[in-house]
Amino acid sequence: MSARDQHPNNAPGIPMVYPVWFENIQVKYLNPVVKPIARFLPGTATIEHRGRKSGKPYQTVVTTYRTGNTLAIALGHGKTDWVKNVLAAGEADLRYARRRVHIRNPRILPAGSDGKGLPRLAKLQLPRMAVLVGDVT
């Protein structure tokens, strides 16, 4: 078994696609650099969520895909803490450069799902990785 297979983010139907070493580099080095400018990069947003137990506010950089009132986020890192927080809360806010959107009814489409109604770029990733889907309100 590889380190990725044993990683806590690797859940049934929600595989961790990226290697553990990339996850560690991204969390430690890339995210702190990208976070301040993420909302100005095309397709990138900051998802605002609260800790399930602590209630502490967090901001996580994500790449979003949207069609109509459906917003999708590919879960290449598996079922991370921010995903668990959003699912537990049942909602989250996303901050883009000049706007904010609120999502409700977050749900996960497991890897290999058909992805009917999803944005095209999210559908392309769905065969290998799970996708978090939410309704924009």
C-alpha positions as CSV (number, residue, x, y, z in Angstrom):
1,M,0.0,0.0,0.0
2,S,1.2,3.5,-0.8
3,A,1.2,6.5,1.5
4,R,-1.6,7.9,-0.6
5,D,-3.8,4.8,0.0
6,Q,-3.3,5.1,3.8
7,H,-3.8,8.9,3.9
8,P,-6.8,10.1,5.9
9,N,-8.1,12.2,3.0
10,N,-8.4,9.0,0.9
11,A,-12.0,7.9,1.3
12,P,-14.2,5.4,-0.6
13,G,-15.4,7.2,-3.8
14,I,-13.3,10.2,-3.0
15,P,-9.8,9.2,-4.0
16,M,-6.8,11.3,-3.3
17,V,-5.4,11.8,-6.8
18,Y,-2.3,13.9,-5.9
19,P,0.7,12.3,-4.2
20,V,1.3,13.0,-0.5
21,W,4.5,14.9,-1.2
22,F,2.6,17.3,-3.4
23,E,0.0,17.8,-0.8
24,N,2.7,18.6,1.8
25,I,4.4,21.1,-0.5
26,Q,1.1,22.8,-1.4
27,V,-0.1,23.2,2.2
28,K,3.3,24.4,3.5
29,Y,4.6,26.6,0.7
30,L,2.2,27.2,-2.2
31,N,-1.1,28.0,-0.4
32,P,0.4,30.8,1.8
33,V,1.7,32.5,-1.4
34,V,-1.4,32.0,-3.5
35,K,-4.1,32.8,-0.8
36,P,-3.7,36.6,-0.9
37,I,-4.1,36.8,-4.7
38,A,-6.3,33.7,-5.3
39,R,-9.5,35.6,-5.7
40,F,-8.0,37.6,-8.5
41,L,-6.9,34.6,-10.5
42,P,-9.4,33.3,-13.2
43,G,-11.5,30.4,-11.9
44,T,-10.0,30.6,-8.4
45,A,-11.9,31.5,-5.3
46,T,-11.5,31.4,-1.5
47,I,-14.0,29.2,0.2
48,E,-14.9,30.4,3.7
49,H,-16.0,27.8,6.2
50,R,-15.9,27.0,9.9
51,G,-14.3,24.2,11.8
52,R,-16.7,21.4,12.7
53,K,-15.6,21.3,16.4
54,S,-13.8,24.6,17.0
55,G,-16.1,26.9,15.0
56,K,-12.9,28.7,14.0
57,P,-13.3,30.5,10.6
58,Y,-11.0,29.2,7.8
59,Q,-10.3,30.3,4.2
60,T,-9.2,27.7,1.6
61,V,-8.2,28.4,-2.0
62,V,-10.2,26.3,-4.5
63,T,-10.7,26.2,-8.3
64,T,-14.3,26.4,-9.1
65,Y,-16.4,25.6,-12.2
66,R,-19.9,27.0,-12.6
67,T,-22.9,26.6,-14.9
68,G,-26.1,28.4,-14.0
69,N,-26.8,27.9,-10.3
70,T,-24.5,24.8,-10.0
71,L,-21.0,25.2,-8.7
72,A,-18.5,22.4,-8.8
73,I,-15.1,21.9,-7.1
74,A,-12.9,18.9,-8.1
75,L,-11.5,17.1,-5.0
76,G,-8.0,16.1,-6.2
77,H,-6.8,16.1,-2.6
78,G,-9.6,13.8,-1.4
79,K,-11.9,14.4,1.5
80,T,-10.0,17.1,3.2
81,D,-11.0,19.0,6.4
82,W,-12.5,21.9,4.4
83,V,-14.7,19.5,2.6
84,K,-15.8,17.9,5.8
85,N,-16.5,21.3,7.3
86,V,-18.6,22.4,4.4
87,L,-20.6,19.2,4.3
88,A,-21.2,19.4,8.1
89,A,-22.4,23.1,7.9
90,G,-24.5,22.5,4.8
91,E,-23.4,25.8,3.3
92,A,-20.4,28.0,2.6
93,D,-19.4,31.3,1.0
94,L,-17.0,31.7,-1.9
95,R,-15.2,35.0,-2.4
96,Y,-14.1,36.0,-5.9
97,A,-12.4,39.3,-6.9
98,R,-15.5,41.4,-6.8
99,R,-18.3,39.2,-5.7
100,R,-19.4,36.7,-3.2
101,V,-21.6,33.7,-3.7
102,H,-23.3,31.5,-1.2
103,I,-23.7,27.8,-1.8
104,R,-26.2,25.5,-0.1
105,N,-26.8,21.8,-0.3
106,P,-23.2,20.7,-0.8
107,R,-22.8,17.1,-1.9
108,I,-20.1,14.9,-3.2
109,L,-20.4,13.1,-6.6
110,P,-18.0,10.1,-6.2
111,A,-15.3,9.5,-8.8
112,G,-16.8,7.8,-11.9
113,S,-20.3,9.3,-11.6
114,D,-22.0,10.5,-14.8
115,G,-21.9,14.2,-13.8
116,K,-25.1,15.2,-15.6
117,G,-25.6,19.0,-15.3
118,L,-22.1,19.7,-14.2
119,P,-19.8,22.3,-15.9
120,R,-17.8,20.7,-18.7
121,L,-14.4,21.0,-17.0
122,A,-15.7,19.4,-13.8
123,K,-17.1,16.5,-15.9
124,L,-13.7,16.0,-17.4
125,Q,-12.2,15.4,-14.0
126,L,-15.0,13.2,-12.6
127,P,-13.8,9.9,-14.0
128,R,-10.7,10.1,-11.7
129,M,-11.7,12.3,-8.8
130,A,-14.8,13.2,-6.8
131,V,-16.5,16.6,-7.2
132,L,-18.1,18.7,-4.6
133,V,-21.3,20.2,-6.0
134,G,-23.3,23.0,-4.4
135,D,-26.3,25.1,-5.4
136,V,-25.6,28.9,-5.7
137,T,-28.1,31.0,-3.9
